[in-house]
Amino acid sequence: MQNKPFRLGPVALSATLTTNILNPPVTSGGVGAGTPNTFILLKHIRIVNKTAAPVTASLWIGATGANAAGTEIMNALSVPANSHVDLYSPGIRLDAADFLVGGAGAATSLTLFAEGEIGIA
């Protein structure tokens, strides 16, 4: 079975660093097939700064609305004015219980775009 290409965003990041940005869906219904869940493999994240000043971005993987120490993907990473930052990975896996959480140092200054694959576990 093959995963399907997946795109997130573009999404304007808020200044609240505990904002839920992404969580894989769960599946339900049917008879006798069990209840499989989906997963997401993030392969590329781009954060664009549309302002004339540097702005920081922070992202975590963890529980809903949480940004616990040790779960950071990036912490206060400075995105240059009128520029962007790209992050590449072979596949950061998010399961149904995982949330991509984060925000920006200034509300709606940064826009997040991500791509990868979605599959069924």
N, C-alpha and C positions, 0 to 999 in steps of 0.2 A: 504494500500500500504506500502511496506517495503523499507527502504533505502538500498543502496548498499554499501558494504565495500569499503573504499577508502584509497589509500596510496600515499603520496607525498615523492619524493626523492628516494635515498639520493641526496641532493643538497649541493654543496660547497658554503658557505656564503662568500660574498665579503666584502671588508672593507667600502663599501658605505652603510650607514645605511638607505638609502631611496630606496633600491632595492625591487622591487615587487617580492615576493616569491610565492604567491598563490592568485588566484581570481577565484571564481566559474564561470563556463561557463553559457551563456544564450542559450535558445533554440529558434528556429524560424522555419517557414515553416508550411505547413499544411493549411487546410481550416476549418474554423468554430470552431477550438479548442482553440482559444485564444493563448496567448504567455506566457506559464509558464516559470519560471526561476528556476534554480537549487540553492541549498544551500549546504554547507558543515558543518558538525559537527566535529570539531577537538577534539579527545579524548586523544591523546597521542602525545607529541612532544619529540623527543630525539635529543640532540645536542652533537656531538662527537668531542673531541679535539684530533687531531692526531699529535700534536707537543709536545715537551719536556718542554713547559712553559705554564702557565695559560693564557687563552685568554677570553675576554669578549664577550658576545652575547647580542643583543638587538632586540626586536620584538615589533611591534605595529599593531593594527587593525585600518584601516581608509581609507582615499582616496588614489588613486594611487600615488606612489612616495612621500608619506608624512609620517612624524612621529611627529604628533602634541602632545603637552603635554596633558596628561590625557587619552591617547589611548594606553598606554604601556601594554604589556603582561609581558615583562621583560625588565629591563633597566640596561645595563652593568653588567649582571650576569656573574660571573667568572666561567668558566668551567676549572676544574683542568687539568693539563698536563696529556696526555695519558689516559684520562678518559672520562666520559660523564655525562650529566645531563638529567633527565627525568622529564617532566611536564605532569600531568594527570588532566583531566577535565571531568565532565559529558557531555560536549559538547559545545565547543566555537563555536557559529554559525557565519558563514560567508555567507552573501547573495550576490547577483550579484554585488552590488555596493561596497562591502567590499574587501579590499586587506590586506593580511598579508604581512607586510613590515619589513625589518630589515637587519642586517648584523653583522659582527664580528669586533673585535678590530684589527685583522690582517687578511689580505686577504687569503682566501682558507685554513686557519688553522682549521676552524670548518666545520663540515658537519651536515646538518639538515635532519632528517627523521621524518615524521608525519603520523599518521593514524587516521581514523575516519569513517564517513559515508557521502555519498552524496545522496541527495534526490531532489524531484521536489516540488517547492512551489506552 
